[in-house]
């Protein structure tokens, strides 16, 4: 005899996916998108970007890990609390660069002193502050502050609506 099925519920095999959830150790990626404003100068660049100019940046941060399985843990079922990730990125990266002027530290001292006297928010970098180098700096900073139970999976930094650089841990050499 054929089993009747509701028009709203197809005849699926009966299974209990949540019963086996605690046994499965799947890796999950979490992604959070951030925005910040910054200006930079590309010293010795041969185009228009050698002048001070700014961007409305978007930073996409993706971590990877396994959800916490300890039912007594206050973050049970999470890889990492999204608020914890947000606070970490804001405190360790974005507060420093948001609404700042990024310059190479080997710029003429007179320029740096003048900008500092005018109380401009400066971030002096040992590297050319390109989108690519900023991304590598963000990667090294974030890796130092992430909890040991998660890994940095990837970063994507948009300099404009249609231009971005991206980094993946799997591409590390």
CNS distance restraints for C-alpha pairs under 8 A (distance, minus, plus):
assign (resid   5 and name CA) (resid   9 and name CA) 6.61 0.50 0.50
assign (resid   5 and name CA) (resid  10 and name CA) 5.95 0.50 0.50
assign (resid   5 and name CA) (resid  11 and name CA) 5.66 0.50 0.50
assign (resid   6 and name CA) (resid  10 and name CA) 6.47 0.50 0.50
assign (resid   6 and name CA) (resid  11 and name CA) 7.95 0.50 0.50
assign (resid  16 and name CA) (resid  20 and name CA) 7.31 0.50 0.50
assign (resid  17 and name CA) (resid  21 and name CA) 6.39 0.50 0.50
assign (resid  18 and name CA) (resid  22 and name CA) 7.77 0.50 0.50
assign (resid  20 and name CA) (resid  24 and name CA) 6.67 0.50 0.50
assign (resid  22 and name CA) (resid  69 and name CA) 6.39 0.50 0.50
assign (resid  25 and name CA) (resid  66 and name CA) 6.32 0.50 0.50
assign (resid  25 and name CA) (resid  67 and name CA) 7.84 0.50 0.50
assign (resid  26 and name CA) (resid  66 and name CA) 5.97 0.50 0.50
assign (resid  26 and name CA) (resid  67 and name CA) 7.94 0.50 0.50
assign (resid  27 and name CA) (resid  64 and name CA) 6.42 0.50 0.50
assign (resid  27 and name CA) (resid  65 and name CA) 5.09 0.50 0.50
assign (resid  27 and name CA) (resid  66 and name CA) 4.68 0.50 0.50
assign (resid  27 and name CA) (resid  67 and name CA) 7.60 0.50 0.50
assign (resid  28 and name CA) (resid  64 and name CA) 5.54 0.50 0.50
assign (resid  28 and name CA) (resid  65 and name CA) 5.56 0.50 0.50
assign (resid  28 and name CA) (resid  66 and name CA) 5.91 0.50 0.50
assign (resid  28 and name CA) (resid  67 and name CA) 7.37 0.50 0.50
assign (resid  28 and name CA) (resid  79 and name CA) 7.11 0.50 0.50
assign (resid  29 and name CA) (resid  62 and name CA) 6.36 0.50 0.50
assign (resid  29 and name CA) (resid  63 and name CA) 5.53 0.50 0.50
assign (resid  29 and name CA) (resid  64 and name CA) 4.35 0.50 0.50
assign (resid  29 and name CA) (resid  65 and name CA) 6.69 0.50 0.50
assign (resid  29 and name CA) (resid 153 and name CA) 7.69 0.50 0.50
assign (resid  30 and name CA) (resid  62 and name CA) 5.43 0.50 0.50
assign (resid  30 and name CA) (resid  63 and name CA) 5.38 0.50 0.50
assign (resid  30 and name CA) (resid  64 and name CA) 6.37 0.50 0.50
assign (resid  30 and name CA) (resid  79 and name CA) 7.66 0.50 0.50
assign (resid  30 and name CA) (resid  80 and name CA) 7.95 0.50 0.50
assign (resid  31 and name CA) (resid  60 and name CA) 6.74 0.50 0.50
assign (resid  31 and name CA) (resid  61 and name CA) 5.49 0.50 0.50
assign (resid  31 and name CA) (resid  62 and name CA) 4.22 0.50 0.50
assign (resid  31 and name CA) (resid  63 and name CA) 6.55 0.50 0.50
assign (resid  32 and name CA) (resid  60 and name CA) 5.83 0.50 0.50
assign (resid  32 and name CA) (resid  61 and name CA) 5.45 0.50 0.50
assign (resid  32 and name CA) (resid  62 and name CA) 6.63 0.50 0.50
assign (resid  32 and name CA) (resid  82 and name CA) 7.47 0.50 0.50
assign (resid  32 and name CA) (resid  85 and name CA) 7.78 0.50 0.50
assign (resid  32 and name CA) (resid  86 and name CA) 7.37 0.50 0.50
assign (resid  33 and name CA) (resid  58 and name CA) 6.90 0.50 0.50
assign (resid  33 and name CA) (resid  59 and name CA) 5.74 0.50 0.50
assign (resid  33 and name CA) (resid  60 and name CA) 4.50 0.50 0.50
assign (resid  33 and name CA) (resid  61 and name CA) 6.44 0.50 0.50
assign (resid  34 and name CA) (resid  58 and name CA) 5.62 0.50 0.50
assign (resid  34 and name CA) (resid  59 and name CA) 5.04 0.50 0.50
assign (resid  34 and name CA) (resid  60 and name CA) 6.32 0.50 0.50
assign (resid  35 and name CA) (resid  56 and name CA) 7.07 0.50 0.50
assign (resid  35 and name CA) (resid  57 and name CA) 5.59 0.50 0.50
assign (resid  35 and name CA) (resid  58 and name CA) 4.46 0.50 0.50
assign (resid  35 and name CA) (resid  59 and name CA) 6.14 0.50 0.50
assign (resid  36 and name CA) (resid  56 and name CA) 6.01 0.50 0.50
assign (resid  36 and name CA) (resid  57 and name CA) 5.31 0.50 0.50
assign (resid  36 and name CA) (resid  58 and name CA) 6.58 0.50 0.50
assign (resid  36 and name CA) (resid  94 and name CA) 6.98 0.50 0.50
assign (resid  36 and name CA) (resid  97 and name CA) 7.80 0.50 0.50
assign (resid  36 and name CA) (resid  98 and name CA) 5.22 0.50 0.50
assign (resid  36 and name CA) (resid  99 and name CA) 7.22 0.50 0.50
assign (resid  37 and name CA) (resid  54 and name CA) 7.24 0.50 0.50
assign (resid  37 and name CA) (resid  55 and name CA) 5.88 0.50 0.50
assign (resid  37 and name CA) (resid  56 and name CA) 4.70 0.50 0.50
assign (resid  37 and name CA) (resid  57 and name CA) 5.90 0.50 0.50
assign (resid  37 and name CA) (resid  97 and name CA) 7.85 0.50 0.50
assign (resid  37 and name CA) (resid  98 and name CA) 5.26 0.50 0.50
assign (resid  37 and name CA) (resid  99 and name CA) 5.04 0.50 0.50
assign (resid  37 and name CA) (resid 100 and name CA) 7.53 0.50 0.50
assign (resid  38 and name CA) (resid  54 and name CA) 5.49 0.50 0.50
assign (resid  38 and name CA) (resid  55 and name CA) 5.73 0.50 0.50
assign (resid  38 and name CA) (resid  56 and name CA) 6.85 0.50 0.50
assign (resid  38 and name CA) (resid  57 and name CA) 7.38 0.50 0.50
assign (resid  38 and name CA) (resid  97 and name CA) 6.47 0.50 0.50
assign (resid  38 and name CA) (resid  98 and name CA) 5.66 0.50 0.50
assign (resid  38 and name CA) (resid  99 and name CA) 4.80 0.50 0.50
assign (resid  38 and name CA) (resid 100 and name CA) 5.14 0.50 0.50
assign (resid  38 and name CA) (resid 101 and name CA) 6.03 0.50 0.50
assign (resid  38 and name CA) (resid 102 and name CA) 7.36 0.50 0.50
assign (resid  39 and name CA) (resid  52 and name CA) 6.61 0.50 0.50
assign (resid  39 and name CA) (resid  53 and name CA) 5.29 0.50 0.50
assign (resid  39 and name CA) (resid  54 and name CA) 3.72 0.50 0.50
assign (resid  39 and name CA) (resid  55 and name CA) 6.18 0.50 0.50
assign (resid  39 and name CA) (resid  99 and name CA) 7.33 0.50 0.50
assign (resid  39 and name CA) (resid 100 and name CA) 6.27 0.50 0.50
assign (resid  39 and name CA) (resid 101 and name CA) 4.68 0.50 0.50
assign (resid  39 and name CA) (resid 102 and name CA) 6.14 0.50 0.50
assign (resid  40 and name CA) (resid  52 and name CA) 5.68 0.50 0.50
assign (resid  40 and name CA) (resid  53 and name CA) 5.86 0.50 0.50
assign (resid  40 and name CA) (resid  54 and name CA) 6.24 0.50 0.50
assign (resid  40 and name CA) (resid 101 and name CA) 5.33 0.50 0.50
assign (resid  40 and name CA) (resid 102 and name CA) 4.61 0.50 0.50
assign (resid  40 and name CA) (resid 103 and name CA) 6.03 0.50 0.50
assign (resid  40 and name CA) (resid 129 and name CA) 6.59 0.50 0.50
assign (resid  41 and name CA) (resid  49 and name CA) 6.67 0.50 0.50
assign (resid  41 and name CA) (resid  50 and name CA) 5.51 0.50 0.50
assign (resid  41 and name CA) (resid  51 and name CA) 5.70 0.50 0.50
assign (resid  41 and name CA) (resid  52 and name CA) 4.85 0.50 0.50
assign (resid  41 and name CA) (resid  53 and name CA) 6.71 0.50 0.50
assign (resid  41 and name CA) (resid 102 and name CA) 6.90 0.50 0.50
assign (resid  41 and name CA) (resid 103 and name CA) 6.01 0.50 0.50
assign (resid  41 and name CA) (resid 129 and name CA) 7.25 0.50 0.50
assign (resid  42 and name CA) (resid  49 and name CA) 6.06 0.50 0.50
assign (resid  42 and name CA) (resid  50 and name CA) 4.73 0.50 0.50
assign (resid  42 and name CA) (resid  51 and name CA) 7.23 0.50 0.50
assign (resid  42 and name CA) (resid 103 and name CA) 7.80 0.50 0.50
assign (resid  42 and name CA) (resid 128 and name CA) 6.37 0.50 0.50
assign (resid  42 and name CA) (resid 129 and name CA) 6.62 0.50 0.50
assign (resid  42 and name CA) (resid 130 and name CA) 7.11 0.50 0.50
assign (resid  43 and name CA) (resid  50 and name CA) 5.74 0.50 0.50
assign (resid  43 and name CA) (resid 104 and name CA) 7.42 0.50 0.50
assign (resid  43 and name CA) (resid 107 and name CA) 7.81 0.50 0.50
assign (resid  43 and name CA) (resid 128 and name CA) 7.16 0.50 0.50
assign (resid  44 and name CA) (resid  50 and name CA) 6.57 0.50 0.50
assign (resid  45 and name CA) (resid  49 and name CA) 6.84 0.50 0.50
assign (resid  45 and name CA) (resid  50 and name CA) 5.11 0.50 0.50
assign (resid  46 and name CA) (resid  50 and name CA) 6.79 0.50 0.50
assign (resid  49 and name CA) (resid  53 and name CA) 6.89 0.50 0.50
assign (resid  55 and name CA) (resid 159 and name CA) 6.01 0.50 0.50
assign (resid  55 and name CA) (resid 160 and name CA) 6.70 0.50 0.50
assign (resid  56 and name CA) (resid 159 and name CA) 6.72 0.50 0.50
assign (resid  56 and name CA) (resid 160 and name CA) 6.79 0.50 0.50
assign (resid  57 and name CA) (resid 157 and name CA) 6.86 0.50 0.50
assign (resid  57 and name CA) (resid 158 and name CA) 5.44 0.50 0.50
assign (resid  57 and name CA) (resid 159 and name CA) 5.06 0.50 0.50
assign (resid  57 and name CA) (resid 160 and name CA) 6.70 0.50 0.50
assign (resid  58 and name CA) (resid 156 and name CA) 7.97 0.50 0.50
assign (resid  58 and name CA) (resid 157 and name CA) 5.70 0.50 0.50
assign (resid  58 and name CA) (resid 158 and name CA) 4.98 0.50 0.50
assign (resid  58 and name CA) (resid 159 and name CA) 7.02 0.50 0.50
assign (resid  59 and name CA) (resid 155 and name CA) 7.09 0.50 0.50
assign (resid  59 and name CA) (resid 156 and name CA) 5.72 0.50 0.50
assign (resid  59 and name CA) (resid 157 and name CA) 4.57 0.50 0.50
assign (resid  59 and name CA) (resid 158 and name CA) 6.43 0.50 0.50
assign (resid  60 and name CA) (resid 155 and name CA) 5.54 0.50 0.50
assign (resid  60 and name CA) (resid 156 and name CA) 4.98 0.50 0.50
assign (resid  60 and name CA) (resid 157 and name CA) 6.42 0.50 0.50
assign (resid  61 and name CA) (resid 152 and name CA) 7.90 0.50 0.50
assign (resid  61 and name CA) (resid 154 and name CA) 6.29 0.50 0.50
assign (resid  61 and name CA) (resid 155 and name CA) 4.90 0.50 0.50
assign (resid  61 and name CA) (resid 156 and name CA) 6.84 0.50 0.50
assign (resid  62 and name CA) (resid 152 and name CA) 6.36 0.50 0.50
assign (resid  62 and name CA) (resid 153 and name CA) 5.43 0.50 0.50
assign (resid  62 and name CA) (resid 154 and name CA) 5.15 0.50 0.50
assign (resid  62 and name CA) (resid 155 and name CA) 6.26 0.50 0.50
assign (resid  63 and name CA) (resid 150 and name CA) 6.53 0.50 0.50
assign (resid  63 and name CA) (resid 151 and name CA) 5.54 0.50 0.50
assign (resid  63 and name CA) (resid 152 and name CA) 4.48 0.50 0.50
assign (resid  63 and name CA) (resid 153 and name CA) 4.83 0.50 0.50
assign (resid  63 and name CA) (resid 154 and name CA) 6.90 0.50 0.50
assign (resid  64 and name CA) (resid  79 and name CA) 7.52 0.50 0.50
assign (resid  64 and name CA) (resid 150 and name CA) 5.70 0.50 0.50
assign (resid  64 and name CA) (resid 151 and name CA) 5.34 0.50 0.50
assign (resid  64 and name CA) (resid 152 and name CA) 6.36 0.50 0.50
assign (resid  64 and name CA) (resid 153 and name CA) 5.74 0.50 0.50
assign (resid  65 and name CA) (resid  79 and name CA) 5.64 0.50 0.50
assign (resid  65 and name CA) (resid 149 and name CA) 6.64 0.50 0.50
assign (resid  65 and name CA) (resid 150 and name CA) 4.75 0.50 0.50
assign (resid  65 and name CA) (resid 151 and name CA) 6.45 0.50 0.50
assign (resid  66 and name CA) (resid  78 and name CA) 7.84 0.50 0.50
assign (resid  66 and name CA) (resid  79 and name CA) 5.45 0.50 0.50
assign (resid  66 and name CA) (resid 149 and name CA) 7.95 0.50 0.50
assign (resid  66 and name CA) (resid 150 and name CA) 7.67 0.50 0.50
assign (resid  67 and name CA) (resid  76 and name CA) 7.27 0.50 0.50
assign (resid  67 and name CA) (resid  77 and name CA) 4.99 0.50 0.50
assign (resid  67 and name CA) (resid  78 and name CA) 4.65 0.50 0.50
assign (resid  67 and name CA) (resid  79 and name CA) 4.16 0.50 0.50
assign (resid  67 and name CA) (resid  80 and name CA) 7.70 0.50 0.50
assign (resid  68 and name CA) (resid  73 and name CA) 7.61 0.50 0.50
assign (resid  68 and name CA) (resid  75 and name CA) 6.81 0.50 0.50
assign (resid  68 and name CA) (resid  76 and name CA) 5.08 0.50 0.50
assign (resid  68 and name CA) (resid  77 and name CA) 5.08 0.50 0.50
assign (resid  68 and name CA) (resid  78 and name CA) 5.62 0.50 0.50
assign (resid  68 and name CA) (resid  79 and name CA) 6.15 0.50 0.50
assign (resid  69 and name CA) (resid  76 and name CA) 5.90 0.50 0.50
assign (resid  69 and name CA) (resid  77 and name CA) 6.02 0.50 0.50
assign (resid  70 and name CA) (resid  76 and name CA) 5.97 0.50 0.50
assign (resid  71 and name CA) (resid  76 and name CA) 5.58 0.50 0.50
assign (resid  72 and name CA) (resid  76 and name CA) 7.05 0.50 0.50
assign (resid  75 and name CA) (resid  80 and name CA) 7.51 0.50 0.50
assign (resid  75 and name CA) (resid  81 and name CA) 7.07 0.50 0.50
assign (resid  79 and name CA) (resid 150 and name CA) 7.25 0.50 0.50
assign (resid  80 and name CA) (resid  84 and name CA) 6.98 0.50 0.50
assign (resid  80 and name CA) (resid  85 and name CA) 7.02 0.50 0.50
assign (resid  80 and name CA) (resid 150 and name CA) 7.66 0.50 0.50
assign (resid  81 and name CA) (resid  85 and name CA) 6.47 0.50 0.50
assign (resid  82 and name CA) (resid  86 and name CA) 6.09 0.50 0.50
assign (resid  83 and name CA) (resid  87 and name CA) 6.08 0.50 0.50
assign (resid  84 and name CA) (resid  88 and name CA) 6.10 0.50 0.50
assign (resid  85 and name CA) (resid  89 and name CA) 6.22 0.50 0.50
assign (resid  86 and name CA) (resid  90 and name CA) 6.06 0.50 0.50
assign (resid  87 and name CA) (resid  91 and name CA) 5.89 0.50 0.50
assign (resid  88 and name CA) (resid  92 and name CA) 5.79 0.50 0.50
assign (resid  88 and name CA) (resid  93 and name CA) 7.91 0.50 0.50
assign (resid  88 and name CA) (resid 145 and name CA) 7.52 0.50 0.50
assign (resid  88 and name CA) (resid 146 and name CA) 7.87 0.50 0.50
assign (resid  89 and name CA) (resid  93 and name CA) 5.42 0.50 0.50
assign (resid  89 and name CA) (resid  94 and name CA) 6.41 0.50 0.50
assign (resid  89 and name CA) (resid 142 and name CA) 7.31 0.50 0.50
assign (resid  90 and name CA) (resid  94 and name CA) 4.77 0.50 0.50
assign (resid  90 and name CA) (resid  95 and name CA) 5.72 0.50 0.50
assign (resid  91 and name CA) (resid  95 and name CA) 5.73 0.50 0.50
assign (resid  91 and name CA) (resid  96 and name CA) 7.92 0.50 0.50
assign (resid  92 and name CA) (resid  96 and name CA) 7.56 0.50 0.50
assign (resid  92 and name CA) (resid 141 and name CA) 7.27 0.50 0.50
assign (resid  92 and name CA) (resid 142 and name CA) 7.38 0.50 0.50
assign (resid  92 and name CA) (resid 145 and name CA) 7.97 0.50 0.50
assign (resid  93 and name CA) (resid  97 and name CA) 6.83 0.50 0.50
assign (resid  93 and name CA) (resid 138 and name CA) 6.81 0.50 0.50
assign (resid  93 and name CA) (resid 141 and name CA) 7.44 0.50 0.50
assign (resid  93 and name CA) (resid 142 and name CA) 7.85 0.50 0.50
assign (resid  94 and name CA) (resid  98 and name CA) 5.48 0.50 0.50
assign (resid  96 and name CA) (resid 100 and name CA) 7.49 0.50 0.50
assign (resid  96 and name CA) (resid 123 and name CA) 7.44 0.50 0.50
assign (resid  97 and name CA) (resid 101 and name CA) 7.64 0.50 0.50
assign (resid  97 and name CA) (resid 102 and name CA) 7.54 0.50 0.50
assign (resid  97 and name CA) (resid 123 and name CA) 6.80 0.50 0.50
assign (resid  99 and name CA) (resid 121 and name CA) 7.30 0.50 0.50
assign (resid 100 and name CA) (resid 120 and name CA) 7.55 0.50 0.50
assign (resid 100 and name CA) (resid 121 and name CA) 4.87 0.50 0.50
assign (resid 100 and name CA) (resid 122 and name CA) 5.53 0.50 0.50
assign (resid 100 and name CA) (resid 123 and name CA) 6.55 0.50 0.50
assign (resid 101 and name CA) (resid 120 and name CA) 7.62 0.50 0.50
assign (resid 101 and name CA) (resid 121 and name CA) 6.20 0.50 0.50
assign (resid 101 and name CA) (resid 122 and name CA) 4.92 0.50 0.50
assign (resid 101 and name CA) (resid 123 and name CA) 6.08 0.50 0.50
assign (resid 102 and name CA) (resid 122 and name CA) 6.01 0.50 0.50
assign (resid 102 and name CA) (resid 123 and name CA) 4.77 0.50 0.50
assign (resid 102 and name CA) (resid 124 and name CA) 5.98 0.50 0.50
assign (resid 102 and name CA) (resid 125 and name CA) 7.03 0.50 0.50
assign (resid 102 and name CA) (resid 129 and name CA) 6.36 0.50 0.50
assign (resid 103 and name CA) (resid 107 and name CA) 7.15 0.50 0.50
assign (resid 103 and name CA) (resid 122 and name CA) 7.24 0.50 0.50
assign (resid 103 and name CA) (resid 123 and name CA) 6.26 0.50 0.50
assign (resid 103 and name CA) (resid 124 and name CA) 5.05 0.50 0.50
assign (resid 103 and name CA) (resid 125 and name CA) 6.09 0.50 0.50
assign (resid 103 and name CA) (resid 128 and name CA) 7.49 0.50 0.50
assign (resid 103 and name CA) (resid 129 and name CA) 6.60 0.50 0.50
assign (resid 104 and name CA) (resid 124 and name CA) 5.40 0.50 0.50
assign (resid 104 and name CA) (resid 125 and name CA) 4.75 0.50 0.50
assign (resid 104 and name CA) (resid 126 and name CA) 5.79 0.50 0.50
assign (resid 104 and name CA) (resid 127 and name CA) 5.95 0.50 0.50
assign (resid 104 and name CA) (resid 128 and name CA) 5.77 0.50 0.50
assign (resid 104 and name CA) (resid 129 and name CA) 6.83 0.50 0.50
assign (resid 105 and name CA) (resid 124 and name CA) 4.75 0.50 0.50
assign (resid 105 and name CA) (resid 125 and name CA) 5.27 0.50 0.50
assign (resid 105 and name CA) (resid 126 and name CA) 5.70 0.50 0.50
assign (resid 105 and name CA) (resid 127 and name CA) 7.92 0.50 0.50
assign (resid 106 and name CA) (resid 126 and name CA) 7.66 0.50 0.50
assign (resid 107 and name CA) (resid 111 and name CA) 7.11 0.50 0.50
assign (resid 107 and name CA) (resid 112 and name CA) 6.98 0.50 0.50
assign (resid 108 and name CA) (resid 112 and name CA) 6.62 0.50 0.50
assign (resid 109 and name CA) (resid 113 and name CA) 5.99 0.50 0.50
assign (resid 110 and name CA) (resid 114 and name CA) 6.07 0.50 0.50
assign (resid 111 and name CA) (resid 115 and name CA) 6.22 0.50 0.50
assign (resid 112 and name CA) (resid 116 and name CA) 6.10 0.50 0.50
assign (resid 113 and name CA) (resid 117 and name CA) 6.06 0.50 0.50
assign (resid 114 and name CA) (resid 118 and name CA) 6.32 0.50 0.50
assign (resid 115 and name CA) (resid 119 and name CA) 6.47 0.50 0.50
assign (resid 115 and name CA) (resid 120 and name CA) 5.59 0.50 0.50
assign (resid 115 and name CA) (resid 122 and name CA) 7.81 0.50 0.50
assign (resid 116 and name CA) (resid 120 and name CA) 5.69 0.50 0.50
assign (resid 116 and name CA) (resid 121 and name CA) 7.62 0.50 0.50
assign (resid 116 and name CA) (resid 122 and name CA) 7.40 0.50 0.50
assign (resid 125 and name CA) (resid 129 and name CA) 7.04 0.50 0.50
assign (resid 127 and name CA) (resid 133 and name CA) 6.92 0.50 0.50
assign (resid 128 and name CA) (resid 133 and name CA) 6.87 0.50 0.50
assign (resid 129 and name CA) (resid 133 and name CA) 6.02 0.50 0.50
assign (resid 129 and name CA) (resid 134 and name CA) 6.00 0.50 0.50
assign (resid 130 and name CA) (resid 134 and name CA) 6.07 0.50 0.50
assign (resid 131 and name CA) (resid 135 and name CA) 6.19 0.50 0.50
assign (resid 131 and name CA) (resid 157 and name CA) 6.94 0.50 0.50
assign (resid 131 and name CA) (resid 158 and name CA) 7.86 0.50 0.50
assign (resid 131 and name CA) (resid 159 and name CA) 6.62 0.50 0.50
assign (resid 131 and name CA) (resid 164 and name CA) 7.45 0.50 0.50
assign (resid 131 and name CA) (resid 165 and name CA) 6.45 0.50 0.50
assign (resid 132 and name CA) (resid 136 and name CA) 6.49 0.50 0.50
assign (resid 132 and name CA) (resid 165 and name CA) 5.85 0.50 0.50
assign (resid 132 and name CA) (resid 166 and name CA) 7.81 0.50 0.50
assign (resid 133 and name CA) (resid 137 and name CA) 6.19 0.50 0.50
assign (resid 134 and name CA) (resid 138 and name CA) 6.13 0.50 0.50
assign (resid 135 and name CA) (resid 139 and name CA) 6.17 0.50 0.50
assign (resid 135 and name CA) (resid 155 and name CA) 7.17 0.50 0.50
assign (resid 135 and name CA) (resid 156 and name CA) 7.49 0.50 0.50
assign (resid 135 and name CA) (resid 157 and name CA) 6.53 0.50 0.50
assign (resid 135 and name CA) (resid 165 and name CA) 7.35 0.50 0.50
assign (resid 135 and name CA) (resid 166 and name CA) 7.40 0.50 0.50
assign (resid 135 and name CA) (resid 167 and name CA) 7.32 0.50 0.50
assign (resid 136 and name CA) (resid 140 and name CA) 6.35 0.50 0.50
assign (resid 136 and name CA) (resid 167 and name CA) 7.73 0.50 0.50
assign (resid 137 and name CA) (resid 141 and name CA) 6.24 0.50 0.50
assign (resid 138 and name CA) (resid 142 and name CA) 6.00 0.50 0.50
assign (resid 139 and name CA) (resid 143 and name CA) 6.11 0.50 0.50
assign (resid 139 and name CA) (resid 152 and name CA) 7.86 0.50 0.50
assign (resid 139 and name CA) (resid 155 and name CA) 7.37 0.50 0.50
assign (resid 140 and name CA) (resid 144 and name CA) 6.60 0.50 0.50
assign (resid 141 and name CA) (resid 145 and name CA) 6.89 0.50 0.50
assign (resid 142 and name CA) (resid 146 and name CA) 6.09 0.50 0.50
assign (resid 142 and name CA) (resid 152 and name CA) 7.63 0.50 0.50
assign (resid 143 and name CA) (resid 151 and name CA) 7.53 0.50 0.50
assign (resid 143 and name CA) (resid 152 and name CA) 6.49 0.50 0.50
assign (resid 146 and name CA) (resid 150 and name CA) 6.79 0.50 0.50
assign (resid 146 and name CA) (resid 151 and name CA) 7.20 0.50 0.50
assign (resid 146 and name CA) (resid 152 and name CA) 7.76 0.50 0.50
assign (resid 152 and name CA) (resid 169 and name CA) 6.92 0.50 0.50
assign (resid 153 and name CA) (resid 168 and name CA) 6.00 0.50 0.50
assign (resid 153 and name CA) (resid 169 and name CA) 5.37 0.50 0.50
assign (resid 153 and name CA) (resid 170 and name CA) 7.70 0.50 0.50
assign (resid 154 and name CA) (resid 166 and name CA) 7.29 0.50 0.50
assign (resid 154 and name CA) (resid 167 and name CA) 5.44 0.50 0.50
assign (resid 154 and name CA) (resid 168 and name CA) 4.35 0.50 0.50
assign (resid 154 and name CA) (resid 169 and name CA) 6.04 0.50 0.50
assign (resid 155 and name CA) (resid 166 and name CA) 5.57 0.50 0.50
assign (resid 155 and name CA) (resid 167 and name CA) 5.20 0.50 0.50
assign (resid 155 and name CA) (resid 168 and name CA) 6.66 0.50 0.50
assign (resid 156 and name CA) (resid 164 and name CA) 6.71 0.50 0.50
assign (resid 156 and name CA) (resid 165 and name CA) 5.75 0.50 0.50
assign (resid 156 and name CA) (resid 166 and name CA) 4.20 0.50 0.50
assign (resid 156 and name CA) (resid 167 and name CA) 6.41 0.50 0.50
assign (resid 157 and name CA) (resid 164 and name CA) 5.31 0.50 0.50
assign (resid 157 and name CA) (resid 165 and name CA) 5.38 0.50 0.50
assign (resid 157 and name CA) (resid 166 and name CA) 6.28 0.50 0.50
assign (resid 158 and name CA) (resid 162 and name CA) 7.48 0.50 0.50
assign (resid 158 and name CA) (resid 163 and name CA) 5.72 0.50 0.50
assign (resid 158 and name CA) (resid 164 and name CA) 4.02 0.50 0.50
assign (resid 158 and name CA) (resid 165 and name CA) 6.59 0.50 0.50
assign (resid 159 and name CA) (resid 163 and name CA) 5.78 0.50 0.50
assign (resid 159 and name CA) (resid 164 and name CA) 5.68 0.50 0.50
assign (resid 160 and name CA) (resid 164 and name CA) 7.02 0.50 0.50
assign (resid 167 and name CA) (resid 171 and name CA) 7.50 0.50 0.50
assign (resid 168 and name CA) (resid 172 and name CA) 7.22 0.50 0.50
